[in-house]
């Protein structure tokens, strides 16, 4: 593995800023790594290296550079997000020849902030489902065992970061698509507050269920990319201004102080739940996450087992997701159903059949859950729980159908630990908590109060430092079996 590939994103950006290395050298290193590992993982099916090299030649960093400026760092963009002049398929045969005429607002900002797009990352069709496969590009595999899934829908982005094909990648998250792939591949994925990352144009510009966010090998890298992504954009009515203190600075301050952030005089208060009272969770996953939480007590945290009430979360989310599909996906696939996978058609048709009372009740439940969680954060700094109900599983399975005697009713039901949090609009992150006895990564989900990304990243940086797992990536793909 090229030594440039082993650098963290922050190290690579520092080397770029000091001109110890050039963007062209990093593009070449990434291209070499992509050629080496893609046959085993299929994470980055669309490359745009000529476009990247042309951008590198034109790059003139500002002096002084703003927080989050990437100085020519190569990045990957999920194949749900448009990049001008590059093929964007949404993982669908209905759009397999589409070439974008413009970039998403988020890509424009990343490129203004010195990011260089070198590839599009694989995703399930229209981002539907937490297993990354489609009929355009095939299946993305997990580098820790290539017989298993990296989850989805940001599976290609996660694998590209975990294997060192790129230093940073973006992803989107509706039901857990940043967090679960991070858990399954041993990296960090952050779902920010709605509006934190401006994006579009969107069919539903006021939708708060879907967000874009960063994926990195460690918390500091994730903070760096978030700094490069954030800022108000007049074209996105939900977009938030850039915070006065950068997220990288928040991380570094916490690491220097060596104290867990807290709003309480007596120190950091966290809540821990193995399941939110919503689903069976694999026993080994619970054991690994509980052990990570135990370490926080040694760091001075007070741990409570008080669990916020998420009654009705699945029913509410399923209705609101279906309504979104009816509005945003159905117009794109109507008359093309023969080119679209059945799960997408089912989800959109479910939305078309919804009545006003069903949607009204779903929104009422969403509001009740959110208000209860906000009340919970009046007594706690953070809520901790497993990111996913299971470790990575066979990539030939379309979705997890059963666990612990419970049969999951739909292709997204097994994502309940993440999509329940989605309903509340609170920022949530997955960081590596440990590895199973068979060597598979397990993520811990950490949730903060609304718009609390800075304290969330600071808290997780201290826990990450204590756990000592960040150096496990990048990883060379390992051919394995699903048994």
C-alpha positions in Angstrom: 0.0 0.0 0.0 1.4 3.4 -1.1 2.4 5.5 2.0 0.3 8.4 0.6 -2.8 6.1 0.9 -2.0 5.4 4.5 -2.2 9.1 5.4 -5.3 10.2 7.2 -7.3 12.9 5.3 -6.0 15.6 7.8 -2.4 14.4 7.3 -2.9 14.5 3.5 -4.4 18.0 3.5 -1.6 19.2 5.7 1.0 17.8 3.3 -0.9 19.4 0.4 -1.0 22.8 2.2 2.7 22.7 2.8 3.4 21.5 -0.7 5.1 18.4 0.4 2.9 16.5 -2.0 0.8 17.7 -4.9 -2.8 17.0 -5.8 -1.6 15.2 -8.9 0.5 12.8 -6.8 -2.5 12.0 -4.6 -4.7 11.4 -7.7 -2.1 9.0 -9.1 -1.9 7.2 -5.7 -5.6 6.9 -5.5 -5.8 5.6 -9.1 -3.2 3.0 -8.4 -5.1 1.9 -5.2 -8.4 1.8 -7.1 -6.9 -0.4 -9.8 -5.6 -2.7 -7.1 -8.7 -3.2 -5.0 -11.7 -2.6 -7.2 -11.7 -6.2 -8.7 -12.5 -7.4 -5.1 -14.8 -4.7 -3.8 -16.6 -2.9 -6.7 -17.0 0.4 -4.7 -16.1 3.0 -7.3 -17.5 1.9 -10.7 -17.4 5.3 -12.4 -14.0 7.1 -12.5 -13.4 10.7 -13.7 -9.6 10.9 -13.4 -9.1 13.1 -16.4 -11.6 15.6 -15.0 -9.8 15.4 -11.7 -6.4 16.0 -13.2 -7.7 19.0 -15.1 -9.2 20.4 -11.8 -5.8 19.9 -10.1 -4.0 21.9 -12.7 -6.3 24.8 -12.2 -6.4 24.7 -8.4 -5.2 27.9 -6.8 -5.7 27.7 -3.0 -6.8 31.0 -1.3 -4.4 32.6 1.2 -5.4 32.3 4.0 -7.4 29.1 3.4 -10.8 28.9 5.2 -11.6 26.1 7.7 -12.2 22.8 5.9 -10.2 23.8 2.7 -9.0 20.5 1.2 -6.1 21.8 -1.0 -6.7 19.3 -3.8 -7.6 16.2 -1.8 -9.3 13.5 -4.0 -12.8 12.6 -2.8 -15.6 10.2 -4.0 -19.2 11.2 -4.5 -22.2 8.9 -4.1 -23.9 7.9 -7.3 -27.1 9.6 -6.1 -25.4 13.0 -6.2 -24.8 14.7 -9.5 -21.3 15.8 -10.7 -21.2 17.9 -13.9 -19.9 16.0 -16.9 -19.9 12.7 -15.1 -22.2 9.7 -15.4 -24.8 9.6 -12.7 -27.2 6.6 -12.7 -28.9 6.5 -9.3 -28.1 2.8 -9.6 -31.0 2.4 -12.0 -31.2 0.9 -15.5 -33.7 3.7 -16.2 -30.8 6.2 -16.0 -27.8 4.1 -16.8 -26.6 6.3 -19.6 -27.3 9.7 -17.9 -24.5 12.2 -17.8 -25.0 15.1 -15.4 -25.3 18.6 -16.9 -24.7 20.3 -13.6 -23.3 19.5 -10.2 -25.3 19.2 -6.9 -24.9 22.3 -4.7 -22.9 20.1 -2.2 -20.4 19.1 -4.9 -20.0 22.8 -6.0 -19.2 23.6 -2.4 -16.7 20.8 -2.0 -15.0 21.8 -5.2 -14.8 25.4 -4.1 -13.3 24.2 -0.9 -10.5 22.4 -2.7 -11.9 18.9 -3.0 -11.3 17.1 -6.3 -13.8 14.5 -7.4 -12.2 11.4 -8.8 -15.0 8.8 -8.7 -18.7 8.0 -8.2 -19.4 5.5 -5.5 -21.8 2.6 -5.9 -25.3 2.6 -4.3 -28.4 0.5 -4.4 -31.1 1.7 -6.8 -32.3 5.1 -5.8 -30.6 4.5 -2.5 -33.3 2.1 -1.5 -32.1 -0.6 0.8 -29.1 -1.2 3.1 -27.4 -3.6 0.8 -25.3 -2.1 -2.0 -26.2 -3.8 -5.3 -27.9 -2.7 -8.5 -28.3 -4.0 -12.1 -26.1 -1.3 -13.6 -22.9 -1.9 -11.7 -23.5 -5.1 -9.6 -22.6 -5.7 -5.9 -20.2 -3.9 -3.7 -18.5 -6.2 -1.2 -17.1 -5.7 2.3 -13.3 -5.5 2.5 -13.2 -7.3 5.8 -14.7 -10.3 4.1 -15.7 -10.0 0.5 -18.4 -12.6 0.8 -20.3 -10.1 3.0 -22.1 -6.8 2.5 -20.9 -3.4 3.5 -24.5 -2.4 3.9 -25.9 0.7 2.2 -27.0 2.8 0.7 -23.6 4.6 1.0 -21.9 1.3 0.7 -19.6 2.3 -2.1 -18.5 5.4 -0.3 -17.8 3.5 2.9 -15.7 0.8 1.2 -13.8 3.4 -0.8 -12.8 5.1 2.4 -12.1 1.8 4.3 -9.8 0.4 1.6 -7.9 3.6 1.0 -9.2 4.3 -2.5 -10.0 7.8 -1.3 -9.4 9.7 1.9 -13.0 11.1 2.2 -16.3 10.4 0.6 -19.8 11.8 0.9 -23.0 9.9 1.5 -26.7 10.4 2.0 -28.8 9.2 4.9 -32.5 8.6 5.1 -32.9 5.4 7.1 -29.2 5.0 8.2 -27.3 5.1 4.9 -24.3 6.9 6.3 -24.3 5.2 9.7 -24.8 1.5 8.9 -22.2 1.3 6.1 -19.7 3.0 8.5 -20.5 0.3 11.1 -20.1 -2.5 8.7 -16.8 -1.3 7.3 -15.0 0.0 10.4 -15.0 3.8 9.6 -16.9 6.9 10.7 -20.1 8.1 9.2 -22.0 11.2 10.4 -25.6 12.0 9.8 -25.7 15.8 10.4 -28.8 17.9 11.3 -31.1 18.7 8.4 -29.7 21.8 6.7 -26.2 21.5 7.9 -25.1 20.4 4.4 -26.8 22.3 1.6 -27.8 20.2 -1.4 -30.0 20.1 -4.4 -31.9 21.0 -6.4 -34.3 18.6 -4.8 -37.9 17.6 -5.5 -38.6 18.0 -1.8 -36.4 20.9 -0.6 -38.2 21.1 2.7 -37.7 17.4 3.5 -35.8 16.8 6.7 -35.6 13.0 6.5 -32.8 12.8 3.9 -29.5 14.5 4.5 -26.0 14.5 3.0 -22.9 14.0 5.3 -19.3 13.0 5.5 -17.5 9.6 5.8 -13.9 9.4 7.0 -11.5 6.9 8.5 -11.6 8.6 11.9 -13.5 11.3 13.7 -11.1 14.1 12.9 -11.3 13.3 9.2 -15.1 13.3 9.4 -14.9 16.7 11.0 -12.6 18.0 8.3 -15.0 17.0 5.5 -18.0 18.4 7.4 -16.1 21.7 7.6 -15.7 21.5 3.8 -19.4 20.7 3.3 -21.2 23.2 5.5 -22.5 26.7 4.9 -25.7 28.5 3.9 -26.8 28.4 0.3 -29.7 30.6 -0.8 -30.9 27.8 -3.1 -31.5 25.4 -0.2 -34.2 26.9 2.1 -33.1 24.6 5.0 -29.4 25.4 4.8 -27.6 26.6 7.9 -24.7 29.1 8.2 -21.2 28.0 8.8 -20.6 27.8 12.6 -18.1 30.3 14.1 -15.9 27.5 15.4 -14.9 24.8 12.9 -15.6 21.2 13.7 -12.0 20.3 13.4 -11.2 22.9 16.1 -13.9 21.5 18.3 -12.3 18.0 18.0 -8.8 19.3 18.7 -9.9 21.3 21.7 -11.5 18.3 23.2 -8.4 16.1 22.6 -6.2 18.8 24.1 -8.4 19.2 27.2 -8.9 15.5 27.6 -12.4 16.0 29.0 -15.7 14.7 27.7 -17.9 17.7 26.7 -20.9 18.3 28.9 -23.5 21.0 29.6 -23.8 19.7 33.2 -21.8 20.9 36.2 -21.3 17.3 37.4 -19.7 16.1 34.2 -20.8 14.2 31.1 -24.1 12.3 31.3 -24.9 9.7 28.7 -27.7 7.3 28.2 -27.2 3.7 26.9 -29.7 1.4 25.4 -29.0 -1.9 23.6 -32.1 -1.7 21.4 -34.3 1.4 21.9 -37.0 -1.1 22.9 -37.7 -1.6 19.2 -35.9 -4.8 17.9 -33.8 -7.8 18.8 -30.1 -7.1 18.5 -27.3 -9.6 17.9 -25.8 -10.5 21.3 -22.2 -10.0 20.2 -23.1 -6.6 18.8 -24.6 -5.6 22.2 -21.6 -7.0 24.1 -19.1 -5.0 22.0 -21.1 -1.7 22.2 -21.7 -2.2 26.0 -17.9 -2.6 26.5 -17.2 0.6 24.7 -19.8 2.4 26.9 -18.1 0.9 30.0 -14.9 2.6 28.9 -16.7 6.0 29.0 -17.2 5.5 32.8 -13.5 5.4 33.2 -13.3 8.7 31.2 -15.6 10.3 33.7 -19.0 9.9 32.2 -22.1 9.1 34.2 -24.0 6.3 32.4 -27.8 5.9 32.7 -30.0 3.1 31.3 -32.9 5.5 30.9 -34.2 4.9 27.4 -36.3 7.5 25.5 -39.7 6.4 24.3 -39.7 5.6 20.6 -43.1 4.0 20.5 -44.5 4.0 17.0 -41.2 4.9 15.3 -41.3 2.2 12.6 -44.9 2.8 11.6 -44.3 6.6 11.4 -41.1 6.2 9.4 -42.5 3.7 7.0 -45.4 6.1 6.1 -43.3 9.2 5.8 -40.7 7.4 3.7 -43.4 6.0 1.4 -44.9 9.5 1.0 -41.4 10.8 0.0 -41.0 8.0 -2.5 -44.4 8.7 -4.0 -43.4 12.4 -4.5 -39.8 12.1 -5.5 -39.2 8.7 -7.0 -42.5 7.7 -8.6 -42.4 10.5 -11.2 -39.0 9.3 -12.3 -40.0 5.6 -12.7 -43.6 5.8 -13.8 -43.8 3.9 -17.1 -40.3 2.4 -16.5 -41.2 -0.2 -13.9 -39.7 -3.0 -15.9 -36.3 -1.3 -15.4 -36.7 -0.8 -11.6 -36.3 -3.3 -8.7 -39.5 -4.4 -6.9 -38.6 -2.9 -3.6 -38.5 0.6 -5.1 -41.8 0.1 -6.9 -43.4 -1.2 -3.7 -42.2 1.7 -1.7 -43.5 4.3 -4.2 -46.8 2.6 -4.7 -47.3 2.3 -1.0 -46.9 6.1 -0.8 -49.4 6.7 -3.6 -52.0 4.7 -1.7 -51.6 6.6 1.6 -54.5 8.7 2.9 -54.5 11.9 4.8 -55.3 10.3 8.2 -52.3 8.0 7.8 -49.9 10.7 7.0 -51.3 13.0 9.7 -50.9 10.2 12.3 -47.3 9.5 11.2 -46.4 13.2 11.6 -48.1 13.3 15.0 -46.0 10.3 16.2 -42.9 11.8 14.7 -43.5 15.0 16.7 -44.2 13.1 19.9 -41.0 11.1 19.6 -39.0 14.2 18.8 -40.4 16.1 21.8 -39.7 13.2 24.1 -36.1 13.0 22.9 -35.6 16.7 23.3 -36.8 16.3 26.9 -34.3 13.4 27.3 -31.5 15.7 26.3 -32.4 18.1 29.1 -31.1 15.3 31.4 -28.4 13.7 29.2 -25.6 15.0 26.9 -25.7 12.0 24.5 -27.6 8.8 23.7 -25.6 5.7 22.8 -26.8 2.5 21.1 -25.7 0.0 18.5 -25.7 1.3 15.0 -27.1 -1.9 13.4 -28.9 -4.9 14.8 -26.3 -7.3 13.4 -22.8 -7.6 12.1 -22.2 -7.7 8.3 -24.0 -10.6 6.5 -23.9 -12.5 3.2 -24.0 -10.0 0.3 -26.2 -12.3 -1.7 -29.1 -11.6 0.7 -31.2 -8.7 -0.5 -31.9 -7.6 3.1 -31.9 -9.1 6.6 -35.2 -11.0 6.9 -35.0 -12.4 10.5 -33.1 -12.0 13.7 -33.6 -13.4 17.2 -36.9 -15.0 16.3 -38.3 -11.8 14.8 -39.2 -11.7 11.1 -38.7 -8.2 9.6 -41.8 -7.2 7.7 -40.1 -5.1 5.0 -36.8 -4.6 3.3 -36.0 -1.7 5.6 -37.4 -2.9 8.9 -34.0 -4.2 10.1 -32.7 -0.6 10.0 -34.9 0.5 12.9 -32.1 1.6 15.2 -31.0 4.3 12.7 -34.3 5.3 11.1 -35.9 5.8 14.5 -33.2 8.5 15.1 -33.8 10.0 11.6 -37.3 10.9 12.6 -36.0 13.3 15.3 -33.6 15.4 13.1 -30.9 15.0 15.7 -27.3 14.5 14.5 -26.0 11.0 14.9 -22.7 9.3 14.1 -21.4 5.7 13.9 -17.8 5.1 15.2 -16.0 1.7 15.4 -16.7 0.1 18.8 -14.8 -3.2 18.3 -14.7 -6.3 16.2 -16.6 -9.6 16.4 -14.7 -12.8 17.2 -14.7 -13.5 13.4 -13.0 -10.1 12.8 -16.0 -8.0 11.6 -16.4 -4.4 12.6 -19.2 -3.2 14.8 -20.3 0.4 15.1 -21.6 2.4 18.1 -24.2 5.0 17.3 -23.9 8.3 19.3 -26.8 10.8 19.1 -26.6 14.4 20.3 -29.2 17.2 20.8 -30.4 19.1 17.7 -27.6 20.8 15.8 -25.0 19.5 18.3 -22.5 18.3 15.8 -19.5 20.0 17.4 -20.1 18.4 20.8 -20.9 15.1 19.2 -17.6 15.1 17.2 -15.6 16.2 20.3 -17.1 13.4 22.4 -16.5 10.8 19.8 -12.9 11.9 19.2 -12.1 11.2 22.9 -13.9 7.9 22.8 -12.1 7.0 19.6 -8.8 7.9 21.1 -9.5 5.6 24.1 -10.6 2.7 22.0 -7.6 2.9 19.7 -9.3 1.4 16.6 -8.9 4.1 14.0 -5.6 2.8 12.7 -7.2 -0.4 11.5 -8.1 1.3 8.2 -7.2 1.4 5.4 -7.5 -2.3 5.0 -6.6 -4.6 2.2 -9.7 -6.6 1.0 -9.9 -10.1 2.4 -11.5 -12.9 0.3 -13.8 -14.8 2.6 -16.9 -16.9 2.9 -20.4 -16.2 4.3 -20.4 -19.3 6.5 
